[in-house]
Amino acid sequence: DGDGYFVRGYGIGAPRDSKKAATYGLFSIIAASGTVENLGMRDSYTAIDHTSHDNLYGFLAGRVEGTIRNCIVQGANTSGKRCGAICGVVVQGGLVEDCVSAVFQYHYLLDKFTPFVAYDKTANKGTVRNCLYVTPVPYSSNKVATTDIAIIKDCHWLKGYEIANNGQTLEEIGAALSQRSTWTWTQGYFPMLKKFAETEAGKLLAIPLRYDKDRSRSEERRVGKECRS
């Protein structure tokens, strides 16, 4: 139980020539009997070669057999589709629910967007539900979102954020999530987890942003370089 506290500045790295498939994250594995809840991550980043074989990465967890609940993850992923914003893989029986993802993806080779879990249709058999993505997406017009992974259910993102063609308005998102006891909502803003609503990060992430596509390429190079260094 993180009790509303944040881990700040966490980075994920892996050997460039790793031959053995593995899972990486703040928690490598959350076992079937384990639960991580009420924990935030800020200014997280990846420093991973996008060709690193079959490894799966997630900021909060690499592999989820148990439960992640009521958590926030904010940061930048420069490492492609094998890194999920919240976790790498949710196996059968695993659950991710009521979480906020604010991980901006900069990798120019990204062909599958991963707002919640890494892109692996075979491994992902658990459930991701009632989660919210709050960051605009660069280079998305020709990309495919992980919403074609069946485990993602009743999750939300703003219409116009371009991760898929089934985004919603703020009012639709707020009406859906505010029915759950863990969320609070002020009209004109994103809903926010009650545990984090009065924190600096919670207040900032509740503000809707618009992505400036004209600046995307320079910003991708700048932020990607900073993250890797």
Phi, psi and chi 1 to 4 in degrees:
 res  aa     phi    psi   chi1   chi2   chi3   chi4
   1 ASP       -  112.1 -173.2  -13.7      -      -
   2 GLY   -77.4  -12.8      -      -      -      -
   3 ASP    55.4   31.5 -164.2   27.4      -      -
   4 GLY    86.2    3.6      -      -      -      -
   5 TYR   -84.8  163.8  -76.0   90.7      -      -
   6 PHE  -118.2  142.3  -75.0   83.6      -      -
   7 VAL   -94.1  127.7  174.1      -      -      -
   8 ARG  -120.1  136.0 -167.5  162.0 -169.5  169.4
   9 GLY    79.1   25.0      -      -      -      -
  10 TYR   -78.5  132.0  176.6   77.8      -      -
  11 GLY  -120.6  143.7      -      -      -      -
  12 ILE  -106.7  127.8  -57.2  175.5      -      -
  13 GLY  -134.3  159.2      -      -      -      -
  14 ALA  -149.6  152.2      -      -      -      -
  15 PRO   -56.0  134.5  -22.6   33.1      -      -
  16 ARG   -58.4  -37.3  178.0  177.5  -67.2  -89.2
  17 ASP  -108.6   31.5  -63.3  -40.5      -      -
  18 SER   -59.5  125.7  175.1      -      -      -
  19 LYS   -97.2  -19.0  -58.8  -63.5 -177.2 -178.1
  20 LYS  -103.4  129.1 -175.4  177.4  179.9 -179.5
  21 ALA   -62.8  136.9      -      -      -      -
  22 ALA  -151.1  170.0      -      -      -      -
  23 THR  -119.8  138.9   55.1      -      -      -
  24 TYR  -129.8  145.2  -63.5   85.5      -      -
  25 GLY   172.8  179.9      -      -      -      -
  26 LEU   -53.3  -42.9 -179.1   63.4      -      -
  27 PHE  -112.0  121.0  -62.0   91.8      -      -
  28 SER   -62.3  -47.1  178.2      -      -      -
  29 ILE  -137.7  132.9  -61.2  174.0      -      -
  30 ILE  -103.3  109.5  -62.3  175.2      -      -
  31 ALA   -69.3  168.3      -      -      -      -
  32 ALA   -57.6  -30.9      -      -      -      -
  33 SER   -89.5    0.2   59.8      -      -      -
  34 GLY   -99.2  148.7      -      -      -      -
  35 THR  -135.7  131.7  -62.2      -      -      -
  36 VAL  -114.4  124.2  174.0      -      -      -
  37 GLU  -145.8  157.3   59.5 -174.5   -4.7      -
  38 ASN    57.3   35.8  -56.1  -39.8      -      -
  39 LEU  -119.1  136.3  178.7   62.7      -      -
  40 GLY  -113.5  152.9      -      -      -      -
  41 MET  -130.7  131.1  -62.1 -176.8   72.4      -
  42 ARG  -125.0  147.9  -69.1 -170.2   65.7 -178.4
  43 ASP    54.9   39.9  -56.0  -32.9      -      -
  44 SER   -81.7  155.2  -54.9      -      -      -
  45 TYR  -154.0  162.7   63.1   93.7      -      -
  46 THR  -114.8  150.4   56.9      -      -      -
  47 ALA  -140.4   68.3      -      -      -      -
  48 ILE  -127.1  135.8  -52.4  163.3      -      -
  49 ASP   -65.9  125.7  176.4   15.4      -      -
  50 HIS   -66.2  -11.3   74.3  -81.6      -      -
  51 THR   -98.2   15.3   61.4      -      -      -
  52 SER   -69.3   61.3  -70.3      -      -      -
  53 HIS    50.2 -131.8  -59.3  -80.5      -      -
  54 ASP  -102.7   17.1  -65.5  -35.0      -      -
  55 ASN   -65.6  147.6  -63.2  -29.0      -      -
  56 LEU  -123.0  140.0  -70.8  171.6      -      -
  57 TYR  -128.9  150.5  -48.9   87.5      -      -
  58 GLY  -152.4  142.8      -      -      -      -
  59 PHE   -61.2  -46.2  -75.4  106.5      -      -
  60 LEU   -83.8  -40.1 -166.5   51.8      -      -
  61 ALA  -153.2  147.5      -      -      -      -
  62 GLY   -78.8  -49.5      -      -      -      -
  63 ARG  -131.6  129.0  177.9 -177.0  175.0   92.2
  64 VAL  -113.7  111.8  177.9      -      -      -
  65 GLU  -103.5  -21.5  -59.0  170.5   -0.3      -
  66 GLY  -104.1 -121.6      -      -      -      -
  67 THR  -137.0  135.8  -58.6      -      -      -
  68 ILE  -115.8  127.5  -65.5  176.3      -      -
  69 ARG  -143.9  137.7  177.2 -174.6  -61.7  120.2
  70 ASN    60.3   49.2 -148.1   51.5      -      -
  71 CYS  -124.0  158.0  -67.3      -      -      -
  72 ILE  -123.0  135.2  -71.5  179.3      -      -
  73 VAL  -128.2  124.5 -178.8      -      -      -
  74 GLN  -130.4  136.1  179.4  -89.8  -33.3      -
  75 GLY   169.2 -154.3      -      -      -      -
  76 ALA  -138.3  132.1      -      -      -      -
  77 ASN  -108.8  116.2  171.6   23.6      -      -
  78 THR  -110.1   18.4   61.6      -      -      -
  79 SER  -119.8   12.0  -58.7      -      -      -
  80 GLY    87.6 -168.0      -      -      -      -
  81 LYS   -75.2  -10.5   67.3 -176.7  178.5 -178.0
  82 ARG   -88.5    7.9  -58.4 -158.3   68.3   77.7
  83 CYS  -118.6  119.2 -178.4      -      -      -
  84 GLY   -92.7  149.7      -      -      -      -
  85 ALA   -63.0  -40.9      -      -      -      -
  86 ILE   -98.8  -49.0  -63.5  174.4      -      -
  87 CYS  -149.6  165.3   58.2      -      -      -
  88 GLY   -79.6  -49.4      -      -      -      -
  89 VAL  -148.4  140.8   58.4      -      -      -
  90 VAL  -114.8  107.1 -173.7      -      -      -
  91 VAL   -80.9  171.5  -58.6      -      -      -
  92 GLN   -56.4  130.6 -170.7  165.2    0.6      -
  93 GLY    94.4  -16.0      -      -      -      -
  94 GLY   -81.6  155.2      -      -      -      -
  95 LEU  -143.6  131.7  172.6   64.5      -      -
  96 VAL  -122.9  121.0  176.1      -      -      -
  97 GLU  -145.6  152.5   67.0  174.7   -5.6      -
  98 ASP    51.8   56.4  -65.9  -46.0      -      -
  99 CYS  -124.4  153.5  -69.8      -      -      -
 100 VAL  -110.1  126.1  174.4      -      -      -
 101 SER  -109.4  126.0  167.5      -      -      -
 102 ALA  -134.9   50.6      -      -      -      -
 103 VAL  -101.8  115.7  174.0      -      -      -
 104 PHE   -84.3  133.0 -154.0   23.9      -      -
 105 GLN  -107.4  125.7  -55.4 -145.0   12.5      -
 106 TYR  -113.5   -7.2  -69.6   92.0      -      -
 107 HIS   -69.6  125.3 -158.8  -75.9      -      -
 108 TYR   -71.7  -15.6   70.3   96.1      -      -
 109 LEU   -94.1    5.0  -68.0  177.4      -      -
 110 LEU   -63.1  116.2 -168.6   67.6      -      -
 111 ASP  -114.0   -3.5   62.4  -15.2      -      -
 112 LYS  -137.5  123.3  -59.5  -71.9 -176.5 -176.7
 113 PHE   -83.5  139.6 -176.5   63.6      -      -
 114 THR  -126.2   70.1   54.7      -      -      -
 115 PRO   -71.5  -19.2   26.9  -35.2      -      -
 116 PHE  -127.6  -53.0  -53.3  112.8      -      -
 117 VAL  -128.4  160.4  -61.4      -      -      -
 118 ALA   -66.9  160.2      -      -      -      -
 119 TYR   -85.2   97.1 -167.9   83.3      -      -
 120 ASP  -151.3   95.5 -168.2  -41.7      -      -
 121 LYS   -64.1  -32.8  -74.6 -173.7  174.4 -177.5
 122 THR   -71.0  -45.1  -57.8      -      -      -
 123 ALA   -79.1  -33.8      -      -      -      -
 124 ASN   -78.0  106.9  -82.1  -56.4      -      -
 125 LYS  -129.3   -0.1  -60.5  -66.1 -176.7 -177.3
 126 GLY   -86.2 -143.4      -      -      -      -
 127 THR  -137.7  132.6  -59.5      -      -      -
 128 VAL  -121.3  118.4  178.8      -      -      -
 129 ARG  -144.8  152.7   66.2 -171.6 -178.4 -161.4
 130 ASN    53.3   40.7  -59.5  -53.3      -      -
 131 CYS  -106.8  161.0  -67.8      -      -      -
 132 LEU  -130.1  132.6  172.7   63.9      -      -
 133 TYR  -108.5  129.0 -174.4   75.3      -      -
 134 VAL  -121.7   14.5  -61.6      -      -      -
 135 THR  -118.3  132.9  -56.8      -      -      -
 136 PRO   -60.6  155.5  -20.2   32.3      -      -
 137 VAL  -116.4  125.8 -178.6      -      -      -
 138 PRO   -81.0  157.4   29.7  -33.9      -      -
 139 TYR    53.8   40.7  -46.5  129.5      -      -
 140 SER  -101.2   -9.1   55.8      -      -      -
 141 SER   -63.9  -27.7   59.4      -      -      -
 142 ASN  -114.1   17.6  -63.3  -44.1      -      -
 143 LYS  -102.1  160.9  -51.3  -56.0 -179.5 -174.0
 144 VAL  -113.3  128.4 -179.4      -      -      -
 145 ALA   -80.8  160.1      -      -      -      -
 146 THR   -72.8    7.2   52.8      -      -      -
 147 THR   -66.8   -7.6   47.0      -      -      -
 148 ASP   -87.2    6.2   60.0  -14.4      -      -
 149 ILE   -90.1  121.9  -66.6 -179.2      -      -
 150 ALA   -65.9  -20.1      -      -      -      -
 151 ILE   -71.4  -15.8   68.2  167.3      -      -
 152 ILE   -84.6  112.6  -62.4  176.9      -      -
 153 LYS  -131.9  138.2  -56.6  173.8 -179.1  177.6
 154 ASP    53.7   39.0  -61.4  -39.6      -      -
 155 CYS  -102.7  161.6  -68.6      -      -      -
 156 HIS  -135.9  147.1  -52.5  -86.5      -      -
 157 TRP  -153.7  159.8   47.1   85.0      -      -
 158 LEU   -78.2  136.6 -169.8   62.7      -      -
 159 LYS   -58.9  130.7 -175.0  179.1  -65.8 -175.1
 160 GLY   101.1  -11.8      -      -      -      -
 161 TYR   -80.0   -7.9  -86.7   20.2      -      -
 162 GLU    73.4    8.5  -53.1  -67.4  -11.4      -
 163 ILE   -78.7  -17.0   70.1  172.9      -      -
 164 ALA  -167.1  170.7      -      -      -      -
 165 ASN   -90.9   12.6   60.3    5.8      -      -
 166 ASN  -119.3   37.4   53.7  -14.3      -      -
 167 GLY   -70.1  170.5      -      -      -      -
 168 GLN  -126.8  166.2  -61.3  169.6  -64.0      -
 169 THR   -78.1  164.7   65.1      -      -      -
 170 LEU   -58.7  -37.4  -75.0  172.8      -      -
 171 GLU   -66.3  -40.2  -71.9   69.1   26.5      -
 172 GLU   -67.1  -41.7  -70.0  170.2  -28.7      -
 173 ILE   -65.2  -46.4  -64.3  171.3      -      -
 174 GLY   -61.5  -42.2      -      -      -      -
 175 ALA   -63.3  -36.7      -      -      -      -
 176 ALA   -71.9  -50.2      -      -      -      -
 177 LEU   -79.8  -28.4  -70.7  177.3      -      -
 178 SER   -68.4  -12.3   61.3      -      -      -
 179 GLN   -74.2  -15.6  -62.6 -179.1   38.2      -
 180 ARG   -92.6  143.1  -60.9 -176.9   58.5   77.9
 181 SER   -68.0  -17.8   61.3      -      -      -
 182 THR   -88.8   -7.0   51.6      -      -      -
 183 TRP  -113.1  151.7  -63.9   83.1      -      -
 184 THR  -128.5  153.8 -176.1      -      -      -
 185 TRP  -145.2  132.4  176.7   49.8      -      -
 186 THR  -113.4  128.8  -60.9      -      -      -
 187 GLN   -57.3  136.9 -166.1  164.9    7.7      -
 188 GLY    93.7   -5.6      -      -      -      -
 189 TYR  -126.5  167.4  -67.0   84.0      -      -
 190 PHE   -70.6  148.2  -80.3  118.4      -      -
 191 PRO   -60.8  156.6  -17.4   29.8      -      -
 192 MET  -139.7  148.9 -174.8   47.8   57.5      -
 193 LEU   -63.7  131.6  -64.6  166.2      -      -
 194 LYS   -57.0  -35.0  -69.5 -180.0  179.3  178.4
 195 LYS   -62.7  -26.5 -167.9   71.1  175.8 -179.9
 196 PHE  -115.8    1.2  -61.0   94.2      -      -
 197 ALA   -61.0  -31.1      -      -      -      -
 198 GLU   -98.6    5.0  -63.7  -55.4  -44.7      -
 199 THR   -83.1  161.6   66.0      -      -      -
 200 GLU   -58.3  -46.3  177.1 -171.4   17.2      -
 201 ALA   -65.0  -42.3      -      -      -      -
 202 GLY   -60.9  -41.1      -      -      -      -
 203 LYS   -67.3  -41.0  -68.6  176.8 -179.6  178.7
 204 LEU   -67.9  -42.8  -71.9  173.1      -      -
 205 LEU   -72.5  -17.4  -65.9  178.2      -      -
 206 ALA   -76.3  -13.3      -      -      -      -
 207 ILE   -84.5  121.4  -59.6  172.0      -      -
 208 PRO   -65.9  136.5  -18.2   31.6      -      -
 209 LEU  -114.7  156.9  -59.8  175.5      -      -
 210 ARG  -117.4  132.6  -66.1  -64.0  177.2 -174.8
 211 TYR   -84.7  129.9 -175.6   68.8      -      -
 212 ASP   -91.5   99.2 -175.4   -8.9      -      -
 213 LYS   -66.2  -25.1  -67.3 -175.5  177.8 -178.9
 214 ASP   -66.5  -23.0  -67.7  -24.6      -      -
 215 ARG  -102.0    0.5  -61.5  177.5   58.2 -167.2
 216 SER   -61.4  -45.2   61.9      -      -      -
 217 ARG   -66.2  -46.1 -175.0   67.0   68.1  174.1
 218 SER   -66.4  -39.1   60.6      -      -      -
 219 GLU   -66.1  -38.3  -72.6  -65.4  -63.3      -
 220 GLU   -61.3  -44.0 -170.1  -96.9   -1.4      -
 221 ARG   -67.0  -44.4  -73.7 -164.4  -63.4  -95.3
 222 ARG   -64.4  -51.8 -178.7 -177.2   66.0   79.1
 223 VAL   -70.7  -38.5  176.5      -      -      -
 224 GLY   -60.2  -41.7      -      -      -      -
 225 LYS   -64.5  -42.7 -177.8  177.5 -179.7 -179.2
 226 GLU   -62.4  -41.3  -70.7  176.5   -1.2      -
 227 CYS   -66.4  -43.2  -72.5      -      -      -
 228 ARG   -69.7  -29.0  -73.8 -171.5  -68.6  -86.7
 229 SER   -79.7      -   62.5      -      -      -
